[in-house]
Amino acid sequence: MQEAASPHPLALARYSRGLTQHQFAQRAHVARETISRLERGATPQLTTAQSIASALGLSVEVVFPKNDEDAVTTRRLVTASPRQGRHGRDEE
């Protein structure tokens, strides 16, 4: 039986903040299609990776880990970040 793939760290970070792909794309100033491709494993250009990581308040290395071992650590970091409301403020 084949094991299901784990969600990409970008998707986990977005989910943990309660954002749709469209909402997050607006916040990161990229196209929604870009977010979709990256969540499926595409490799971003550096400027896109920086915009996305900045919009999440995380480093590029956390959002786009280099290998599977880094991805395990990353999953803990991206889901531990505070959930933000619709106006970009931390919810309590």
PyMOL commands that set and color helices and strands:
alter all, ss='L'
color gray80, all
select helices_A, chain A and resi 9-16+21-28+32-39+46-56+60-63+68-80
alter helices_A, ss='H'
color red, helices_A
deselect
rebuild
show_as cartoon
